[in-house]
Amino acid sequence: MAVLPILRWPDTRLKTICEPVNAGEDIGDLIADLFDTMYAAPGRGLAAPQVGVMKRLFVIDVSWKEAEPSPMVFVNPRIIETSERKSDAEEACLSIPGITTTINRPDWVVMVWTDAQGQEQAQRFDGTWARCAQHELDHLNGIVTLQHLDAPTRKAAESRYAVQP
């Protein structure tokens, strides 16, 4: 389909809580565009608000860079359970290019969502899959990685970002 421009922080749309996708809403072209854009970036996940569409939809494919592609579509996702144990790991964001930050997140999550065919799904995600799903869900709630940082760490990251081309 098309590779879309990715919004860059601090675009105000990245701070907006997205609206649900309505049942029967035609999102097929948007899903294709999200995958095209994500792979071209190249990223492991991309949320609709990152391309200016304020809908609760994201795509991920955590494994495509090292193994067989495993693309997944998440419509109106929500987390219903998380591990008590949390871990730190580095995260990057296509909307904040050039900046990697260490974020503390639950090690696993159970998520429910509707897939591209309109079927309800539920699955536990671990490791990188869990981290990626949480990162993209944050975008649907108007949250970027910088907002997970304490004030001094965020200020330092924003300073590095401000000098990026």
N, C-alpha and C positions, 0 to 999 in steps of 0.2 A: 504494500500500500504506500505509506509515506513515512519519511523520517521527519518528525516534528521538532521545532525548536524547544529546548528545555529551559524553563524559567530558572533564573539565578537568584539566589538569596541576595538582597532582602525583599524581593518582589512580594507585595502584600498578599497576593493570592496564595503564597506558600504558608501564610499565617491563618488561613481560613479553614474552618471546619466544613467538610464537604457534605453535600446532600446525598441521600440514598439514591441508588439507581432504581427506577420504578420497574415493576414486573412488566415484561413485554417490551420494554424500551429497547430500541435497536442500537446495540453497542458493538456490533461485529466489526465495523470499520475502525472504531476507536481501539478495540483490542488489537487488531492487526497493526495499527499505527504505533501503539505502545510497544509491541514486540519489535517492530522494525527500528524504532527509536532507541530502545534499550540495547539491542544487539549492536547498533551502529555506534553507540556512545563510547566504549562498550561497558555496559553495566550488568548487574545481576538482578536488578529489580527497578521498576519504574511505576510511579503512581500517577493517576490521571491528573491531579492538580499540578504535577510537575510540567505538564504540557498545557496548562491553562484550562483544563476541564474539571470543574468543581464537583465531581461525582465520586462516590465511594467505590472505587475500582482500582486495582493494581495488578501487575503481572510480575512474576519472578521466574528466573531460571538460574538457580545457584550453580548447577554443575556444568553448564555449557562450555566454560573456558577450559576445563580439564578432562571432561568425559562427554558422554552422550548428552545432548540437550534434554532437559526435563521441564518444558515450559508449563507454567500453571497460571490460571486466571482466577482472581478473587473478586467477587462482586458482593458488596455490602458485608465485608468480613468483620468478625469480632472475636476477641479472645475470651474464652470461657474458663480457662484454667491456666495457671502458670506454676513453674517450679518455685520452691522457696529459695533454692540455691541460685545465686547470680554469679556471673563472671564478667570480667573486663575483656574487651577485644576491640581492635581497631575497626573503625567504620569510615567509609568515604560516602559521599553523596553527589550524585550527578548535578544537583542544584547548587552545590558549593564546591566547584571543581578545584583541585589542588590541595584540599584540606582533608587530612585524616585525623580523626579524634578517637580517643579511647572512651568507650561507652560501657556502662554496667547494665546488663540486662539479664532477665531470667534465662536459665540454661535451656528450658523447653517451654513450649506453650501448646495449648489445645485451642484450635481455631475452628470456627464454623463460618461458612460462606456459601454463596451460590456460584456454580461454575459457569462457563461460557454457554453451556447448553441449558441453563436454568435449573440444574439439579442441585439440591441442598447437599453440602459436603461437611464433614467434620474430620479433623485429623490432628494428631500430635506431631509437632515439628521439633527437632532437636538440633543442636549445634548451629551451623551456619544457616540452615533453613529457618530455624527459629529466629535467629538474629535478623535475617533479611525480611521475614514476614513482619516482625515487630517494627523494623525501620520503615517499611512501606506503609503499615497501618498508621504509624505516627504522622506520615504525610497527610493521610485522610483526616486527621484530627488537628491539622495546622501546626504540627510540631516538626522541627528539624533537629539534627544531631546537636547543634550548638546549644539548644535549650536543655540538654541533659547534663551540661557541664556546670561546674561551680563558677562563680563570677571571675576569678583571676584566670582560670583556664580558658573560659569563653572569650575573655578580652584578648588573650594571647592568640587564640585561633582566629578571631575576627581581624586582628592586626595583620596576621599572615595572609588572610584572604583579601584584605584591602589592597595589598601590594601585588596580587596575582594579576596577570594580563587579562 
